[in-house]
Amino acid sequence: MLFEIFTGKRAYDAKTLHDLMQLHESGTVTTPSSLVRDLDPAVERVILRCLAATRWPMRSRRARRRRRGETEAVAILPAAGMAVGFLIVLLAFAAIAPRASIPGLVPLDKPAFELRT
């Protein structure tokens, strides 16, 4: 984010997520001073140090996943569980909604169909 704030451009210009991950892991980035003329060298060092610091956790996370045999894909079981849970909540709301509405709770002297006219 610092890179983008100071240069107005993204540190890694990639079209796909895979390309972005490869650029991030390789560490090849345009130096901010090549894009901004009078950039303070101390600011540039901080920006490059921040970019390098974010590269290491990504590598270690991917390495742990590979050791455990995990893939980059989303696990289907948690996603299916969340979808089923969402449907249950949606059906429960649909069943409760007519009785929980204000007109359903207020006693009326006349039936609802007579009030429409």
N, CA and C atoms as an extended XYZ file, in Angstrom:
351
Properties=species:S:1:pos:R:3:atomname:S:1:resname:S:1:resid:I:1 pbc="F F F"
N         0.824       -1.177        0.000 N   MET     1
C         0.000        0.000        0.000 CA  MET     1
C         0.878        1.254        0.000 C   MET     1
N         1.969        1.211        0.746 N   LEU     2
C         2.886        2.352        0.741 CA  LEU     2
C         3.426        2.615       -0.659 C   LEU     2
N         3.754        1.535       -1.357 N   PHE     3
C         4.262        1.678       -2.726 CA  PHE     3
C         3.255        2.442       -3.575 C   PHE     3
N         2.001        2.065       -3.468 N   GLU     4
C         0.963        2.702       -4.278 CA  GLU     4
C         0.722        4.146       -3.843 C   GLU     4
N         0.811        4.417       -2.547 N   ILE     5
C         0.611        5.780       -2.054 CA  ILE     5
C         1.690        6.712       -2.593 C   ILE     5
N         2.930        6.269       -2.573 N   PHE     6
C         4.035        7.142       -2.976 CA  PHE     6
C         4.240        7.206       -4.485 C   PHE     6
N         3.887        6.131       -5.204 N   THR     7
C         4.159        6.109       -6.643 CA  THR     7
C         2.915        6.287       -7.505 C   THR     7
N         1.752        5.977       -6.946 N   GLY     8
C         0.525        6.040       -7.730 CA  GLY     8
C         0.307        4.810       -8.585 C   GLY     8
N         1.172        3.808       -8.448 N   LYS     9
C         1.057        2.565       -9.214 CA  LYS     9
C         1.135        1.390       -8.257 C   LYS     9
N         0.667        0.253       -8.698 N   ARG    10
C         0.730       -0.955       -7.876 CA  ARG    10
C         2.128       -1.550       -7.923 C   ARG    10
N         2.517       -2.171       -6.823 N   ALA    11
C         3.846       -2.780       -6.755 CA  ALA    11
C         3.954       -3.959       -7.720 C   ALA    11
N         2.893       -4.728       -7.830 N   TYR    12
C         2.879       -5.891       -8.709 CA  TYR    12
C         1.720       -5.725       -9.682 C   TYR    12
N         2.022       -5.580      -10.952 N   ASP    13
C         0.994       -5.410      -11.970 CA  ASP    13
C         0.750       -6.759      -12.622 C   ASP    13
N        -0.315       -7.447      -12.186 N   ALA    14
C        -0.622       -8.780      -12.695 CA  ALA    14
C        -2.072       -8.847      -13.135 C   ALA    14
N        -2.335       -9.677      -14.119 N   LYS    15
C        -3.691       -9.845      -14.640 CA  LYS    15
C        -4.475      -10.893      -13.857 C   LYS    15
N        -3.791      -11.944      -13.373 N   THR    16
C        -4.477      -13.019      -12.653 CA  THR    16
C        -3.880      -13.172      -11.262 C   THR    16
N        -4.611      -13.879      -10.412 N   LEU    17
C        -4.136      -14.131       -9.056 CA  LEU    17
C        -2.860      -14.968       -9.073 C   LEU    17
N        -2.792      -15.924       -9.980 N   HIS    18
C        -1.600      -16.766      -10.088 CA  HIS    18
C        -0.367      -15.928      -10.456 C   HIS    18
N        -0.531      -15.020      -11.415 N   ASP    19
C         0.579      -14.140      -11.796 CA  ASP    19
C         0.999      -13.251      -10.629 C   ASP    19
N         0.015      -12.755       -9.887 N   LEU    20
C         0.308      -11.919       -8.732 CA  LEU    20
C         1.110      -12.685       -7.684 C   LEU    20
N         0.717      -13.926       -7.426 N   MET    21
C         1.446      -14.735       -6.437 CA  MET    21
C         2.874      -15.011       -6.899 C   MET    21
N         3.052      -15.272       -8.182 N   GLN    22
C         4.403      -15.518       -8.698 CA  GLN    22
C         5.264      -14.268       -8.588 C   GLN    22
N         4.723      -13.113       -8.944 N   LEU    23
C         5.484      -11.868       -8.818 CA  LEU    23
C         5.806      -11.580       -7.358 C   LEU    23
N         4.868      -11.837       -6.477 N   HIS    24
C         5.065      -11.584       -5.053 CA  HIS    24
C         6.165      -12.476       -4.499 C   HIS    24
N         6.161      -13.749       -4.888 N   GLU    25
C         7.173      -14.678       -4.398 CA  GLU    25
C         8.559      -14.392       -4.970 C   GLU    25
N         8.605      -13.981       -6.221 N   SER    26
C         9.915      -13.732       -6.837 CA  SER    26
C        10.577      -12.489       -6.264 C   SER    26
N         9.761      -11.554       -5.798 N   GLY    27
C        10.317      -10.346       -5.199 CA  GLY    27
C        10.764       -9.307       -6.204 C   GLY    27
N        10.461       -9.540       -7.469 N   THR    28
C        10.844       -8.554       -8.472 CA  THR    28
C         9.833       -7.425       -8.481 C   THR    28
N        10.287       -6.256       -8.107 N   VAL    29
C         9.431       -5.089       -8.059 CA  VAL    29
C        10.225       -3.896       -8.559 C   VAL    29
N         9.548       -3.009       -9.255 N   THR    30
C        10.178       -1.779       -9.714 CA  THR    30
C        10.487       -0.916       -8.502 C   THR    30
N        11.672       -0.359       -8.453 N   THR    31
C        12.011        0.489       -7.315 CA  THR    31
C        11.192        1.775       -7.368 C   THR    31
N        10.705        2.216       -6.221 N   PRO    32
C         9.896        3.441       -6.198 CA  PRO    32
C        10.640        4.659       -6.739 C   PRO    32
N        11.960        4.715       -6.524 N   SER    33
C        12.720        5.880       -6.992 CA  SER    33
C        12.794        5.943       -8.522 C   SER    33
N        12.579        4.820       -9.204 N   SER    34
C        12.563        4.857      -10.664 CA  SER    34
C        11.250        5.431      -11.192 C   SER    34
N        10.228        5.470      -10.343 N   LEU    35
C         8.941        6.026      -10.740 CA  LEU    35
C         8.739        7.454      -10.231 C   LEU    35
N         9.343        7.755       -9.063 N   VAL    36
C         9.208        9.083       -8.456 CA  VAL    36
C        10.599        9.675       -8.332 C   VAL    36
N        10.801       10.815       -8.935 N   ARG    37
C        12.129       11.412       -9.030 CA  ARG    37
C        12.773       11.757       -7.684 C   ARG    37
N        12.130       12.564       -6.889 N   ASP    38
C        12.748       13.080       -5.663 CA  ASP    38
C        12.307       12.317       -4.424 C   ASP    38
N        12.199       11.016       -4.518 N   LEU    39
C        11.786       10.217       -3.370 CA  LEU    39
C        12.953       10.057       -2.407 C   LEU    39
N        12.691       10.297       -1.157 N   ASP    40
C        13.713       10.164       -0.117 CA  ASP    40
C        14.183        8.705       -0.058 C   ASP    40
N        15.497        8.455       -0.058 N   PRO    41
C        16.008        7.085       -0.003 CA  PRO    41
C        15.540        6.321        1.235 C   PRO    41
N        15.339        7.016        2.351 N   ALA    42
C        14.856        6.345        3.563 CA  ALA    42
C        13.434        5.824        3.366 C   ALA    42
N        12.607        6.601        2.678 N   VAL    43
C        11.235        6.175        2.400 CA  VAL    43
C        11.259        4.960        1.470 C   VAL    43
N        12.134        5.004        0.480 N   GLU    44
C        12.238        3.872       -0.441 CA  GLU    44
C        12.671        2.601        0.293 C   GLU    44
N        13.618        2.733        1.212 N   ARG    45
C        14.051        1.556        1.984 CA  ARG    45
C        12.902        0.981        2.800 C   ARG    45
N        12.097        1.845        3.402 N   VAL    46
C        10.957        1.378        4.190 CA  VAL    46
C         9.959        0.647        3.301 C   VAL    46
N         9.663        1.216        2.140 N   ILE    47
C         8.714        0.584        1.217 CA  ILE    47
C         9.217       -0.790        0.792 C   ILE    47
N        10.467       -0.877        0.397 N   LEU    48
C        11.024       -2.159       -0.062 CA  LEU    48
C        11.116       -3.162        1.085 C   LEU    48
N        11.409       -2.686        2.280 N   ARG    49
C        11.466       -3.583        3.443 CA  ARG    49
C        10.076       -4.133        3.756 C   ARG    49
N         9.044       -3.295        3.645 N   CYS    50
C         7.670       -3.760        3.873 CA  CYS    50
C         7.267       -4.800        2.828 C   CYS    50
N         7.615       -4.564        1.585 N   LEU    51
C         7.300       -5.538        0.543 CA  LEU    51
C         8.007       -6.862        0.794 C   LEU    51
N         9.247       -6.802        1.247 N   ALA    52
C         9.994       -8.030        1.543 CA  ALA    52
C         9.407       -8.745        2.750 C   ALA    52
N         8.955       -7.999        3.735 N   ALA    53
C         8.399       -8.604        4.949 CA  ALA    53
C         7.103       -9.351        4.654 C   ALA    53
N         6.313       -8.866        3.721 N   THR    54
C         5.070       -9.571        3.394 CA  THR    54
C         5.325      -10.794        2.537 C   THR    54
N         6.469      -10.847        1.887 N   ARG    55
C         6.785      -11.989        1.026 CA  ARG    55
C         7.059      -13.245        1.846 C   ARG    55
N         7.731      -13.121        2.992 N   TRP    56
C         8.098      -14.299        3.778 CA  TRP    56
C         6.906      -15.035        4.370 C   TRP    56
N         5.928      -14.368        4.983 N   PRO    57
C         4.769      -15.119        5.496 CA  PRO    57
C         4.013      -15.871        4.406 C   PRO    57
N         3.918      -15.288        3.210 N   MET    58
C         3.230      -15.969        2.118 CA  MET    58
C         3.953      -17.261        1.757 C   MET    58
N         5.266      -17.195        1.692 N   ARG    59
C         6.038      -18.391        1.359 CA  ARG    59
C         5.883      -19.462        2.422 C   ARG    59
N         5.955      -19.073        3.700 N   SER    60
C         5.883      -20.066        4.759 CA  SER    60
C         4.490      -20.684        4.827 C   SER    60
N         3.436      -19.911        4.584 N   ARG    61
C         2.082      -20.449        4.578 CA  ARG    61
C         1.907      -21.470        3.459 C   ARG    61
N         2.395      -21.130        2.275 N   ARG    62
C         2.278      -22.058        1.150 CA  ARG    62
C         3.090      -23.321        1.401 C   ARG    62
N         4.256      -23.174        2.022 N   ALA    63
C         5.086      -24.344        2.309 CA  ALA    63
C         4.389      -25.266        3.309 C   ALA    63
N         3.757      -24.692        4.342 N   ARG    64
C         3.029      -25.517        5.319 CA  ARG    64
C         1.885      -26.254        4.653 C   ARG    64
N         1.176      -25.589        3.753 N   ARG    65
C         0.075      -26.243        3.054 CA  ARG    65
C         0.581      -27.405        2.205 C   ARG    65
N         1.687      -27.192        1.530 N   ARG    66
C         2.231      -28.266        0.686 CA  ARG    66
C         2.685      -29.454        1.521 C   ARG    66
N         3.280      -29.181        2.681 N   ARG    67
C         3.716      -30.286        3.545 CA  ARG    67
C         2.521      -31.099        4.036 C   ARG    67
N         1.412      -30.433        4.289 N   ARG    68
C         0.215      -31.129        4.765 CA  ARG    68
C        -0.567      -31.745        3.611 C   ARG    68
N        -0.169      -31.476        2.390 N   GLY    69
C        -0.846      -32.035        1.231 CA  GLY    69
C        -2.072      -31.253        0.810 C   GLY    69
N        -2.211      -30.028        1.322 N   GLU    70
C        -3.369      -29.215        0.953 CA  GLU    70
C        -3.130      -28.565       -0.397 C   GLU    70
N        -4.219      -28.308       -1.076 N   THR    71
C        -4.137      -27.607       -2.355 CA  THR    71
C        -4.567      -26.160       -2.152 C   THR    71
N        -4.484      -25.392       -3.197 N   GLU    72
C        -4.875      -23.991       -3.140 CA  GLU    72
C        -6.385      -23.821       -3.239 C   GLU    72
N        -7.115      -24.879       -3.567 N   ALA    73
C        -8.558      -24.774       -3.739 CA  ALA    73
C        -9.259      -24.627       -2.395 C   ALA    73
N       -10.456      -24.103       -2.425 N   VAL    74
C       -11.266      -23.949       -1.222 CA  VAL    74
C       -11.825      -25.311       -0.850 C   VAL    74
N       -11.830      -25.631        0.439 N   ALA    75
C       -12.364      -26.906        0.891 CA  ALA    75
C       -13.874      -26.931        0.679 C   ALA    75
N       -14.383      -28.031        0.141 N   ILE    76
C       -15.794      -28.125       -0.216 CA  ILE    76
C       -16.676      -28.339        1.001 C   ILE    76
N       -16.214      -29.061        2.000 N   LEU    77
C       -17.055      -29.375        3.155 CA  LEU    77
C       -17.458      -28.119        3.939 C   LEU    77
N       -16.531      -27.236        4.310 N   PRO    78
C       -16.969      -26.020        5.014 CA  PRO    78
C       -17.887      -25.140        4.159 C   PRO    78
N       -17.609      -25.058        2.866 N   ALA    79
C       -18.451      -24.238        1.988 CA  ALA    79
C       -19.854      -24.820        1.897 C   ALA    79
N       -19.972      -26.138        1.790 N   ALA    80
C       -21.286      -26.777        1.725 CA  ALA    80
C       -22.029      -26.595        3.041 C   ALA    80
N       -21.315      -26.693        4.156 N   GLY    81
C       -21.938      -26.488        5.469 CA  GLY    81
C       -22.493      -25.082        5.616 C   GLY    81
N       -21.734      -24.103        5.155 N   MET    82
C       -22.217      -22.722        5.230 CA  MET    82
C       -23.437      -22.516        4.329 C   MET    82
N       -23.445      -23.133        3.159 N   ALA    83
C       -24.589      -22.998        2.252 CA  ALA    83
C       -25.841      -23.622        2.866 C   ALA    83
N       -25.700      -24.792        3.475 N   VAL    84
C       -26.842      -25.452        4.115 CA  VAL    84
C       -27.333      -24.611        5.297 C   VAL    84
N       -26.415      -24.086        6.083 N   GLY    85
C       -26.793      -23.227        7.205 CA  GLY    85
C       -27.537      -21.991        6.748 C   GLY    85
N       -27.080      -21.394        5.669 N   PHE    86
C       -27.751      -20.218        5.117 CA  PHE    86
C       -29.167      -20.555        4.675 C   PHE    86
N       -29.340      -21.696        4.025 N   LEU    87
C       -30.678      -22.098        3.586 CA  LEU    87
C       -31.606      -22.355        4.770 C   LEU    87
N       -31.095      -22.954        5.832 N   ILE    88
C       -31.911      -23.204        7.027 CA  ILE    88
C       -32.365      -21.884        7.640 C   ILE    88
N       -31.450      -20.936        7.760 N   VAL    89
C       -31.801      -19.624        8.316 CA  VAL    89
C       -32.807      -18.916        7.405 C   VAL    89
N       -32.616      -19.008        6.103 N   LEU    90
C       -33.533      -18.386        5.157 CA  LEU    90
C       -34.936      -18.983        5.266 C   LEU    90
N       -35.037      -20.312        5.350 N   LEU    91
C       -36.343      -20.959        5.487 CA  LEU    91
C       -36.996      -20.620        6.823 C   LEU    91
N       -36.206      -20.568        7.889 N   ALA    92
C       -36.752      -20.206        9.204 CA  ALA    92
C       -37.287      -18.775        9.177 C   ALA    92
N       -36.574      -17.881        8.553 N   PHE    93
C       -37.035      -16.499        8.451 CA  PHE    93
C       -38.314      -16.416        7.631 C   PHE    93
N       -38.379      -17.168        6.532 N   ALA    94
C       -39.576      -17.158        5.696 CA  ALA    94
C       -40.785      -17.693        6.460 C   ALA    94
N       -40.581      -18.667        7.352 N   ALA    95
C       -41.683      -19.233        8.127 CA  ALA    95
C       -42.140      -18.277        9.228 C   ALA    95
N       -41.230      -17.539        9.807 N   ILE    96
C       -41.538      -16.656       10.932 CA  ILE    96
C       -42.008      -15.285       10.466 C   ILE    96
N       -41.568      -14.808        9.343 N   ALA    97
C       -41.814      -13.435        8.887 CA  ALA    97
C       -43.288      -13.037        8.849 C   ALA    97
N       -44.199      -13.861        8.324 N   PRO    98
C       -45.595      -13.409        8.291 CA  PRO    98
C       -46.180      -13.164        9.687 C   PRO    98
N       -45.775      -13.960       10.665 N   ARG    99
C       -46.304      -13.789       12.018 CA  ARG    99
C       -45.589      -12.691       12.786 C   ARG    99
N       -44.412      -12.321       12.348 N   ALA   100
C       -43.634      -11.322       13.073 CA  ALA   100
C       -43.820       -9.916       12.518 C   ALA   100
N       -44.634       -9.784       11.494 N   SER   101
C       -44.834       -8.454       10.921 CA  SER   101
C       -45.779       -7.639       11.803 C   SER   101
N       -45.716       -6.343       11.698 N   ILE   102
C       -46.545       -5.444       12.502 CA  ILE   102
C       -48.040       -5.701       12.274 C   ILE   102
N       -48.511       -5.793       11.026 N   PRO   103
C       -49.952       -6.061       10.846 CA  PRO   103
C       -50.379       -7.392       11.449 C   PRO   103
N       -49.488       -8.354       11.474 N   GLY   104
C       -49.834       -9.643       12.070 CA  GLY   104
C       -49.922       -9.591       13.587 C   GLY   104
N       -49.271       -8.645       14.220 N   LEU   105
C       -49.265       -8.538       15.676 CA  LEU   105
C       -50.342       -7.614       16.215 C   LEU   105
N       -50.851       -6.705       15.403 N   VAL   106
C       -51.842       -5.729       15.844 CA  VAL   106
C       -53.245       -6.291       15.623 C   VAL   106
N       -54.068       -6.362       16.685 N   PRO   107
C       -55.448       -6.845       16.479 CA  PRO   107
C       -56.269       -5.782       15.750 C   PRO   107
N       -56.992       -6.208       14.744 N   LEU   108
C       -57.790       -5.293       13.946 CA  LEU   108
C       -59.274       -5.546       14.195 C   LEU   108
N       -60.083       -4.474       14.169 N   ASP   109
C       -61.514       -4.601       14.351 CA  ASP   109
C       -62.169       -5.237       13.116 C   ASP   109
N       -61.612       -4.928       11.966 N   LYS   110
C       -62.146       -5.455       10.714 CA  LYS   110
C       -61.128       -6.409       10.108 C   LYS   110
N       -61.550       -7.363        9.310 N   PRO   111
C       -60.597       -8.242        8.624 CA  PRO   111
C       -59.742       -7.440        7.638 C   PRO   111
N       -58.566       -7.921        7.336 N   ALA   112
C       -57.604       -7.222        6.487 CA  ALA   112
C       -58.162       -6.946        5.094 C   ALA   112
N       -58.955       -7.861        4.533 N   PHE   113
C       -59.464       -7.635        3.169 CA  PHE   113
C       -60.451       -6.464        3.119 C   PHE   113
N       -61.123       -6.140        4.234 N   GLU   114
C       -62.036       -5.000        4.257 CA  GLU   114
C       -61.280       -3.675        4.354 C   GLU   114
N       -60.076       -3.701        4.881 N   LEU   115
C       -59.292       -2.484        5.046 CA  LEU   115
C       -58.697       -2.004        3.730 C   LEU   115
N       -58.604       -2.844        2.757 N   ARG   116
C       -57.976       -2.491        1.472 CA  ARG   116
C       -58.871       -1.562        0.654 C   ARG   116
N       -60.133       -1.594        0.861 N   THR   117
C       -61.033       -0.787        0.050 CA  THR   117
C       -61.308        0.569        0.643 C   THR   117
